[in-house]
Amino acid sequence: MAEIASSLRNDLLIELDELRRQKTEMETLRKRCQQAEAALKAIEERNRVLGDSAPFGIFTTDLKGRITGMNRRMQKMLPWPVSQHPESMSIFEFQSLIDSGVSNDIRQCWQTKESIIRDYSCINDDGKCLELRFYISPVVDFTGGVSGVMAFVENFTNLKLAQAAAEESEQRYRLLFQSAPIAMMERDASELKDYLEQLRQSGVSNLSHYFRQQPEEVPRCISLIKTVDCNDAFCELLEAQDKNVLMSEFPLMALGSEFQQIAEDIILMVAQGTIQREREQTIHTLKGNQKSVLVRALVLAGHEDTLSRVVISMVDITKLKEAEKALRASEQRFREQSLRDNLTSLYNRRFLYQSLAVLIETAKNRQARLSLLFMDLDNFKKVVDTHGHLNGSYVIQEVAATIRSTLEPPAYAVAYAGDEFVVVLPGLDQHQAASKASQIQSQIKATLYLRSKGKAVQLQASCGIATFPEHAVDTDSLLAAADQALFSIKKIGKGAIGYYENLDK
């Protein structure tokens, strides 16, 4: 009896030690989850600070027009209803955006997938008319579809008033020109305009063809545009210490390798008498630094026929472009995280149901095949019972890595539930899908799992296959067909491949 009691006592002590070990592991896992949550909150806070610190208004919408995000500057820029938070509104219900035409342009942006830069006049809370420039861009997801719109809003009311004042008086204009914080230069294109008219009179009807045949004429024509003056801000933007050097070397120095094409565009605009009002452009400073600028051109009143006074302003939007890129990258990371399984980093069920519907529709339009593998690990409960739930989770992670290693885009894997996986194979028929399933099964069978934990676990997987459009025509039915194929084959034996078409035979 004493020996039995001693044996029971030893068994209980072993079991108690195991429970303590598992508790320690669970506590470690809990702390890691807390750290991950804290890191995510920190990222969210950094992005909020980035948006609120931006010198322009920012807002995003979904495809129903609902405002999904907005920084503080945007909230203060327009007369949003006091009784309703802006982020609970629709741009198609806000009268100020409807009246100005912003709502229609946002709808056009997501329909055409093309960015729009447009100026609008809006009335603010004080009853003042604001001149706002909206940079409206589609938010494109990984499939190429548009999930919403992001808009950057610049208040350029003061700049527009300054330009109007400059046109009223030469003296006031010159004072403004020299003291303006915006990079500005004045150019005289009258000599080029006269020369191009002479070419027409000599029989040159197609200037584009003429410059392609005689490319040396492009820099000669550009040299006919004289730089009259530039302000200090322009010198600062181009990092020039000597104003005369800058005026003599512009624009060849600033445009670099793009000089030929841009110069030809400028010449053709002068020939047509239609100076392009605005364009984004990359320039190089005298020190060799690259900057993104928004170039605006304005022909002073009374000089439209001769183009003898053309004012060019350059707004440095390098930081704006970087901020836009950072915000989009951040949004993409958050979107990606929401579509990934936390344990395996494979796609999750939410992504599966979103993407599979799109892939099926694409396959339908292209009259192509799409196959689905529904997989689970055989006798996985035994692994958990033998090695514990935490090691079971490690096994799931390692198996996910094995499956991922066998796939190339556009194929992808999904952590469906527990030890169940779904593999989506666009373009593959049932025979090709069976070959891929066999490859995955062989790879799993040939891999020893938990080796990093000092163990060597061998596994095998069973698989069910269903193919669009032979077995199903939508997401739910295709998943159900593959699941049924898996269930059927597991009743017969494990480590095999089940085919939906054989179920009734």
LINJO-V752166 format. One record per helix or strand of 2 or more residues. SS is the DSSP state (H for helix, E for strand). FROM is the first residue (numbers start at 1). LEN is the number of residues. If there is no record, write none. Layout:
BEGIN
ss=(SS,SS)
from=(FROM,FROM)
len=(LEN,LEN)
END
This chain:
BEGIN
ss=(H,E,E,H,H,H,H,E,E,E,H,H,E,H,H,H,E,H,H,H,E,E,E,H,H,E,H,H,E,E,H,H,E,H,E,H)
from=(2,57,66,72,86,95,102,116,129,146,157,170,183,190,207,216,226,232,243,252,278,290,310,318,349,370,380,389,412,420,430,451,461,475,497,500)
len=(52,6,5,6,3,6,11,8,12,10,12,10,6,12,7,7,5,6,7,21,7,10,7,21,18,8,8,17,6,7,17,3,8,18,3,3)
END
